[in-house]
């Protein structure tokens, strides 16, 4: 009950942001919502299936470049089309990657995903004739639900229509993911996380279920990447660099991977923390960031949600 | 030959990665940052040495000593941070080393600034020799020889000394080693420091040939990562073969088809992981 009240308040708050908050803060919410979609997917793999990917920035890259190519080279401006195309392309890329990666667990899974992420990064960096190399590819303003919205200034477009569009996408993504993790399928994933051998004897095809979880997370990450790229207006290879993947895991852990809404809390906290630290300590914000991450890892492995709940120390030696 | 030079440096860093992974089962993402740290400290040491009027011909002495000395930062990191997470899931260990990457990057920027630093003309102080028609700086040959000596030294350390036997015992079976009276705190602190010192030494030795930049750490880590995957996690022979493979392939690719440079290496990494996940020389120590 308490949870529903908090959720309703958070929802109302997010709806009201463009009406009450300064433009600057509304703009900060845009990457939050995009990362929210990405992390909902990543956490299906991380929190629910027990596989930590250090390469999901690959799919953010796929989504963002899909949007950039469609808008600037193929004249497709519809964000709906971009999201669908990103999801489909993300799934196409993920199918073989996932099939190879899910054969391994733990550190090997992490390393293999990192390697695939870096292949993609190197590819977009080096084939500059196609991708623009490190200068990136422009991501033109997409139309929303068929409305071109070319007439209004970019900021008004972002803090108005684009904001609510992102919010709807995030809400839909969360609703679908909620159903997924509370379905029998979600329960199977948790069983696999806690005890793969037992899951196998219970008749769950461990490899196939891990593959499904990877595919869903890749589709989410690609769609999130398409949302992330549009406000920036330009897509460059750093989106796919391995440290970006590391940040995704950081966000998830910051919020708490053991909780459904943890990653969203984490994305929110990460973005505001990063913004605050960058303005407070422009020359050493990473130092503070790293110290915070280290402190969370050592003292609060349950993340912010874990602190709120003060429940049993989640995540301690799950192996 | 520049490929072999690069391979020697890569070997040092990945040997550090391997010894830590072998015993502590921690994949240290910060090994690249230690390498960068060693590079900056090396630059400072050589500059101070030159300013003090030391003969140019011996600049390699303060350089190597500084690289080794800063490796002691490993003790601080191990005792101050890592020892809290040995009982945790490896995700947390990986993330803690990721936190180190972030912290060290800024610590380096704060100390040495953002512009690239170099040791000036020290690189060619030993002259050049012609090998197979290509001019090779003698310094490169010295580093290659030094890293061969270190490789042999580590091999001897692991197989011929009591400390080496303890390391191998702990890598094989931690509980049994502990039951037999090995103090794991003592061992972990030493092993991590050894691993760190190999990384910082690698950084110090590379620096006459290039310039110290703050991004050098996170760029090197993906190469060192490729080395240990190709060679097999936790294996010293693997680090040697892997470093040679990556170093030489990289220089061949750069001179023939630059677009393929790292792409080729990652594709090999993936091929190795898919076909032979324990790497070419992976041992039982890497299982599970």
Interface residues (C-beta under 8 A of the other chain):
Chain A: X46 X52 X54 X100 X103 X104 X106 X107 X108 X110 X111 X112 X114 X115 X116 X118 X119 X122 X123 X126 X127 X242 X243 X246 X249 X250 X253 X283 X284 X285 X286 X287 X289 X290 X291 X293 X294 X297 X298 X301 X315 X316 X317 X318 X319
Chain B: X27 X29 X81 X84 X85 X87 X88 X89 X90 X91 X92 X94 X95 X96 X98 X99 X100 X101 X102 X103 X104 X105 X106 X107 X109 X110 X218 X222 X225 X226 X229 X233 X258 X259 X260 X261 X262 X263 X266 X267 X269 X270 X273 X274 X277
